[in-house]
Amino acid sequence: ARMLGPAGMFNTGTNLLFELMKVNCNIKEARNVPSVDPLLPIKYREPRRNGMRWQAPWGKHNPPTTHRGNSKNVAKAWGKGITQTDFFPVVLIKDPYSWMGSQCRHKYTAFWGHDENHCPNLIRWRVKDKDETAFVRVKYALEWAQYESLLDMWNKWYEEWDEQTFPHLTTRFEDLLFHGEEVTRAACDCVGGEFTNNFKYVEGSAKPQLTVHKGSNGLVKAMLQYGDPSKRLTGFSDRDRTYASKNMDMELMNKYAYVPPILPAS
């Protein structure tokens, strides 16, 4: 049975995508699929039995190469009983500068040296005599991964998705936020779903107010945050910006039409 749902790095709008797809797209034959696991709590079952899933069955934040496939990882939430090759992922990507700011506010299972006044801290602020990156360790379902910096984490995670050959759609978080109807219609079309004639948007935060999501942006606040270019570089030191300009994956930046900021005057 066809089904669709989000994948994406932390803080890229995966919950927003699910909430929009859930109420605006319908795969007819999903109605005939028996409940995946009647013993699961209701919040882990398809609320409308319309083929719209909360996340990729291997776990939406997990790298696909090491986690996708029923013999690899089955996500605890919404993963049981799913044939993973039946699932069509919509991969969310966010401007890396804005994304690093989001990570500073909500780090999830990524760990690196930083504090409220020094973040993203790509170049360790305490080390003055040389440029030394702040390594990042990330806990995924099956493994720990280490990256040179928060920027390196963004590069590697999306480079891996770009190499995948199975069907998927990658869309920018910014397009989902500002053009939600067009993005969700395109995703719905990809799986032959029926799109609503009465598009509904999600007010408030798309995330349940669990501890890890506390303080998440609602719709209006998110639009103000991501529609204001002056907020893009909040927290970046000049050394962070110089490092980012030299180490950014420009192929990804160009592919998704993200424009690097102008470097600070030296």
HELIX and SHEET records of a PDB file:
HELIX    1   1 THR A   14  ASN A   24  1                                  11    
HELIX    2   2 LYS A   28  ASN A   32  5                                   5    
HELIX    3   3 ILE A   42  TYR A   44  5                                   3    
HELIX    4   4 PRO A   64  HIS A   67  1                                   4    
HELIX    5   5 GLN A   84  ASP A   86  5                                   3    
HELIX    6   6 PRO A   96  ARG A  105  1                                  10    
HELIX    7   7 LEU A  150  ASP A  162  1                                  13    
HELIX    8   8 PHE A  173  PHE A  178  1                                   6    
HELIX    9   9 GLY A  180  CYS A  190  1                                  11    
HELIX   10  10 THR A  211  HIS A  213  5                                   3    
HELIX   11  11 LEU A  219  TYR A  226  1                                   8    
HELIX   12  12 PRO A  229  LYS A  231  5                                   3    
HELIX   13  13 ASP A  238  ASN A  247  1                                  10    
HELIX   14  14 MET A  250  LYS A  255  1                                   6    
SHEET    1   A 3 MET A   3  GLY A   8  0                                        
SHEET    2   A 3 PHE A  87  ILE A  93  1                                        
SHEET    3   A 3 LEU A 169  ARG A 172  1                                        
SHEET    1   B 2 CYS A  25  ASN A  26  0                                        
SHEET    2   B 2 GLU A 194  PHE A 195 -1                                        
SHEET    1   C 3 ALA A 110  PHE A 111  0                                        
SHEET    2   C 3 VAL A 136  LYS A 139 -1                                        
SHEET    3   C 3 TRP A 144  TYR A 147 -1                                        
END                                                                             
